[in-house]
Amino acid sequence: MATLSLRHVAHAFGSTGVLEDVSLEVADGEFLVLLGPSGCGKSTLLRIVAGLVSQSAGEVWIDGVRADELEPKERQVALVFQNYALYPHMTVRANLAFPLKMAGLAKGALDERVERAAEVLGLTELLARKPAALSGGQMQRVALGRALVREPKLFLFDEPLSNLDAKLRAQMRLEIARLVRELGTTALYVTHDQAEAMTLATRLAVLRAGKIEQLAPPLEVYQRPATSFVASFVGHPPMNLVRLAARAGRVTLGGRELFAPLASGEIVLGIRPQDVVAGGPTALPVRRVERLGGETHVHLALGEQTLVAAWPGDASVPDSGALAVELPLGALHWFDAESGARLA
């Protein structure tokens, strides 16, 4: 186990900035997830920790040691890639043993680690097979095992489940959560999938354009997003974000007047689709109804903007006309229209 400290890390590819002044502390045994859209810098940050990319500025410390002065093999980290990166001509046993052979581990200790990893990951009966004879989930377990046998201080995961179908992703999420929890190893996990992020993380770092927009436990990120970007990125369906004009500390929404934390000017009101209540003082035209089985999404017209309500799948909703809804005051979020920052 180990701690990880990133101090004012920045990076650019030529004139294109990728990371800007990123600082965070990962505690011993913590599972921290980097979540964000493609191109936000999360994979670059992971590769900087692994030593595969040299940052333009800042420092990386692993377990109290300045790691950016060390070669990748000296950092005692194990990286699990999006592609399995297995050797096709080798058996599962040989794939698991390969990093230990390269490290010069004695055969007895090598065999013991391989057998232990195979048992933990349910690979014992597959040790004689080659990758072509494995399913996607089995290949990903082998990739995990190859990291596990190294007994690293720090696990690094770079979108390891992206190549799996939805069912296998759900199964492997459970496998990874169980493995990291049982080992107590510190983990840094990169994904753009919010379901992975919410279920795996002890803390969640949401990145946008090379900066951390919020760093907090997953439930706090969901319930109190620090910015309108975080609010729209975390949660399904995304949070409704409605631009309104404040006058004398009030806004008008669907004919209803609400107090706003801004005297005058543009402000953004946010509400989760799940928090929109059927029945109430605000009648809005129905634009579209999506019946998804377990849930029904109702798209309501709010002037030129759209308000989405997420209700139970058996909800009786007309395909046209108007619906009366309530926006509970306790479920409202307010954001600055220009900066996106959360307002008290």
C-alpha positions in Angstrom: 0.0 0.0 0.0 1.1 3.6 -0.6 0.1 7.2 -0.6 0.1 9.3 -3.8 0.7 13.0 -4.0 0.4 15.1 -7.1 1.7 18.6 -6.7 0.9 21.3 -9.3 1.2 18.9 -12.2 0.9 20.4 -15.7 1.5 19.0 -19.1 1.3 20.1 -22.7 1.8 18.3 -26.1 3.5 21.0 -28.0 1.4 24.2 -27.7 -1.7 22.2 -26.6 -2.2 22.2 -22.9 -3.6 18.9 -21.5 -3.2 19.4 -17.7 -3.2 22.6 -15.7 -2.0 22.8 -12.1 -3.5 19.5 -10.9 -2.9 18.8 -7.2 -4.4 15.9 -5.2 -3.6 13.6 -2.3 -4.6 9.9 -2.4 -4.6 8.2 1.0 -3.1 4.8 1.8 -5.7 2.2 0.7 -8.0 4.7 -1.1 -9.8 4.0 -4.3 -9.8 7.3 -6.2 -11.5 7.5 -9.6 -10.7 10.1 -12.3 -13.9 10.8 -14.2 -14.3 13.0 -17.2 -15.1 13.2 -20.9 -12.6 12.2 -23.6 -9.7 14.7 -23.9 -10.0 16.0 -20.4 -6.5 14.8 -19.4 -7.3 11.9 -17.1 -5.4 9.2 -19.0 -2.4 11.5 -19.4 -2.4 12.1 -15.6 -2.4 8.3 -15.0 0.5 7.8 -17.4 2.4 10.5 -15.6 2.0 8.6 -12.3 3.1 5.4 -14.1 6.2 7.2 -15.6 5.1 6.6 -19.2 4.8 10.4 -19.7 7.0 13.1 -18.2 5.0 16.0 -16.9 5.9 19.6 -18.1 5.7 20.9 -14.5 5.0 19.7 -11.0 5.9 16.7 -8.9 4.7 13.1 -8.3 5.3 11.5 -4.9 4.6 7.9 -4.2 4.7 6.8 -0.6 6.8 9.8 0.4 9.4 9.3 -2.4 9.8 11.8 -5.3 8.6 9.3 -8.1 9.1 11.5 -11.1 12.9 11.1 -10.6 12.4 7.3 -10.9 12.2 4.9 -13.9 8.7 3.3 -14.4 10.0 -0.1 -13.2 11.2 1.5 -10.0 7.9 3.1 -9.0 6.3 -0.1 -7.8 3.1 0.5 -9.6 1.0 -1.8 -11.9 -1.0 -0.5 -14.8 -4.0 -2.3 -16.2 -4.7 -1.0 -19.8 -7.9 -0.7 -21.8 -6.7 -3.3 -24.2 -5.6 -6.5 -22.5 -2.1 -6.5 -23.9 -1.7 -10.3 -23.5 0.9 -12.3 -25.3 -1.1 -14.4 -27.7 1.5 -17.2 -28.0 1.8 -17.6 -24.2 -0.6 -19.5 -21.9 -2.4 -17.8 -19.1 0.2 -19.1 -16.7 3.1 -17.7 -18.8 1.3 -14.4 -19.2 0.9 -14.1 -15.4 4.5 -15.1 -14.8 6.1 -12.9 -17.4 6.6 -9.7 -15.4 8.0 -11.8 -12.5 10.5 -13.5 -14.9 11.6 -10.1 -16.2 12.1 -9.0 -12.6 14.3 -12.1 -11.9 12.1 -13.6 -9.2 13.1 -17.1 -8.1 11.0 -19.9 -9.6 9.5 -21.1 -6.3 8.3 -17.6 -5.3 7.2 -17.0 -8.9 5.0 -20.1 -9.0 3.5 -19.2 -5.6 2.5 -15.8 -6.7 1.0 -17.0 -10.0 -1.0 -19.7 -8.2 -2.3 -17.3 -5.6 -3.3 -14.7 -8.2 -5.1 -17.4 -10.3 -7.0 -18.6 -7.3 -8.1 -15.0 -6.3 -9.3 -14.3 -9.8 -10.8 -17.6 -10.6 -8.3 -18.5 -13.3 -6.9 -21.8 -11.9 -8.7 -23.9 -14.5 -7.6 -21.6 -17.3 -3.9 -21.6 -16.7 -3.1 -23.9 -19.6 -5.2 -21.9 -22.1 -4.0 -19.2 -24.5 -5.7 -15.9 -24.9 -7.5 -16.9 -28.1 -9.5 -19.5 -26.1 -10.6 -17.0 -23.5 -13.7 -14.7 -23.3 -13.3 -10.9 -22.9 -14.0 -11.1 -19.2 -11.5 -13.9 -18.7 -8.8 -12.0 -20.7 -9.4 -8.9 -18.5 -9.0 -11.1 -15.4 -5.7 -12.3 -16.7 -4.6 -8.6 -17.3 -5.6 -7.9 -13.7 -3.7 -11.0 -12.5 -0.6 -9.9 -14.3 -0.7 -6.6 -12.3 -1.6 -8.5 -9.1 1.4 -10.8 -9.1 3.7 -7.9 -9.0 2.4 -7.0 -5.5 2.5 -3.3 -6.3 2.1 -0.4 -3.9 -0.3 1.3 -6.3 -2.8 -0.1 -8.9 -3.4 2.1 -11.9 -6.4 1.3 -14.1 -6.8 3.0 -17.5 -10.5 2.4 -18.6 -10.0 -1.3 -18.2 -13.6 -2.3 -18.9 -14.3 -0.2 -22.1 -13.9 -3.2 -24.4 -16.5 -5.3 -22.6 -20.2 -5.5 -23.1 -22.6 -4.0 -20.5 -23.2 -7.3 -18.7 -19.5 -8.1 -18.5 -18.7 -4.5 -17.4 -21.1 -4.9 -14.4 -19.5 -8.2 -13.5 -15.9 -6.9 -13.7 -16.8 -3.8 -11.7 -17.7 -6.2 -8.8 -14.5 -8.2 -9.4 -12.2 -5.1 -9.3 -14.0 -3.7 -6.3 -13.7 -7.0 -4.4 -10.0 -7.4 -5.4 -8.9 -3.9 -4.4 -10.9 -4.0 -1.1 -9.5 -7.4 -0.1 -5.9 -6.5 -0.9 -6.2 -3.0 0.6 -4.0 -1.6 -2.2 -4.2 2.1 -3.2 -5.9 2.5 -6.6 -6.2 5.2 -9.2 -8.8 4.4 -11.8 -9.6 6.3 -15.0 -13.0 6.2 -16.7 -15.6 8.2 -18.6 -18.4 5.8 -17.3 -20.2 7.4 -14.3 -21.6 4.0 -13.2 -18.1 2.7 -12.8 -17.1 5.9 -11.0 -20.0 6.0 -8.6 -19.8 2.3 -7.6 -16.0 2.0 -7.3 -14.7 5.2 -5.9 -14.1 6.1 -2.3 -13.5 9.6 -3.7 -14.2 11.0 -7.1 -12.2 13.6 -9.1 -14.2 15.1 -11.9 -11.9 16.5 -14.6 -12.7 19.0 -17.4 -10.2 20.5 -19.8 -7.2 19.5 -17.7 -8.5 20.8 -14.4 -10.2 19.1 -11.4 -13.7 20.6 -11.1 -14.6 18.7 -7.9 -12.9 16.2 -5.6 -15.3 14.5 -3.1 -17.0 11.3 -2.2 -19.3 10.1 -5.0 -22.6 10.8 -3.2 -21.5 14.4 -2.4 -20.6 14.9 -6.0 -24.1 13.8 -7.0 -26.0 15.6 -4.3 -24.0 18.9 -4.3 -22.2 19.3 -7.6 -19.6 22.1 -7.4 -20.2 23.4 -10.9 -22.8 23.2 -13.6 -20.5 20.9 -15.6 -20.3 18.4 -12.8 -24.1 18.6 -12.4 -24.6 17.8 -16.1 -21.9 15.1 -16.3 -22.8 13.0 -13.2 -26.3 11.6 -13.1 -28.6 9.9 -15.6 -30.5 11.5 -17.1 -28.3 14.6 -16.8 -29.5 17.3 -14.4 -31.8 19.9 -16.0 -30.0 23.2 -16.3 -32.3 26.1 -17.1 -31.0 29.6 -17.8 -33.1 32.3 -16.2 -33.0 36.0 -15.7 -33.0 37.2 -12.1 -34.6 40.5 -11.2 -34.7 41.8 -7.6 -33.6 38.4 -6.4 -36.4 36.5 -8.1 -36.8 34.4 -11.3 -39.9 33.3 -13.2 -40.2 29.7 -14.1 -43.2 28.5 -16.0 -45.3 31.3 -14.6 -44.1 30.6 -11.1 -42.0 33.1 -9.2 -39.0 31.8 -7.2 -36.4 33.4 -4.9 -32.9 33.2 -6.4 -29.4 33.7 -4.9 -28.6 36.6 -7.3 -30.0 40.1 -7.3 -30.0 40.5 -11.1 -28.6 39.0 -14.2 -28.4 35.5 -15.7 -28.5 32.5 -13.4 -28.7 28.8 -14.0 -31.3 26.7 -12.1 -30.6 22.9 -11.8 -32.9 20.1 -10.8 -32.4 16.3 -11.2 -35.1 14.7 -13.5 -35.8 12.3 -10.6 -36.7 15.3 -8.4 -39.4 16.7 -10.7 -42.7 15.8 -9.1 -45.9 15.1 -11.0 -48.8 17.4 -10.1 -48.3 21.0 -8.9 -48.6 24.6 -9.8 -46.6 24.6 -13.1 -48.2 23.3 -16.3 -45.8 22.6 -19.1 -46.4 21.3 -22.6 -45.3 17.7 -23.3 -42.6 17.5 -26.1 -41.7 13.8 -26.0 -42.2 10.8 -23.9 -39.5 8.0 -23.7 -40.8 4.8 -22.1 -37.8 2.7 -21.1 -39.4 0.0 -19.1 -38.2 0.6 -15.6 -38.4 4.4 -16.1 -40.3 6.9 -18.1 -38.6 10.1 -19.3 -40.9 13.0 -20.0 -39.5 16.0 -22.0 -41.4 19.2 -21.1 -41.2 22.5 -22.9 -40.0 25.5 -20.9 -40.0 28.2 -23.5 -37.2 27.4 -25.9 -35.6 25.1 -23.2 -36.5 21.6 -22.1 -37.2 20.2 -18.7 -36.9 16.4 -18.3 -38.7 14.4 -15.6 -37.8 10.8 -14.8 -40.7 8.9 -13.4 -41.5 5.2 -12.7 -41.9 3.1 -15.8 -45.6 2.5 -15.1 -46.4 6.2 -14.8 -49.5 7.2 -16.8 -48.2 10.1 -19.1 -50.0 11.5 -22.1 -47.9 11.9 -25.3 -49.2 15.4 -25.9 -50.9 18.2 -24.1 -49.7 19.8 -20.8 -48.6 18.3 -17.5 -48.7 19.9 -14.1 -45.4 19.5 -12.2 -43.8 20.7 -9.0 -40.1 21.6 -8.5 -39.5 21.2 -4.8 -37.5 24.1 -3.4 -35.2 21.7 -1.5 -34.2 19.9 -4.7 -33.1 23.1 -6.6 -29.4 23.9 -7.4 -28.2 27.3 -8.4 -25.1 28.0 -10.6 -23.4 31.2 -11.8 -24.3 31.5 -15.5 -20.8 32.7 -16.5 -18.4 30.7 -14.4 -20.6 27.6 -13.7 -19.7 27.7 -10.0 -22.3 26.6 -7.5 -24.1 29.4 -5.7 -25.1 29.2 -2.0 
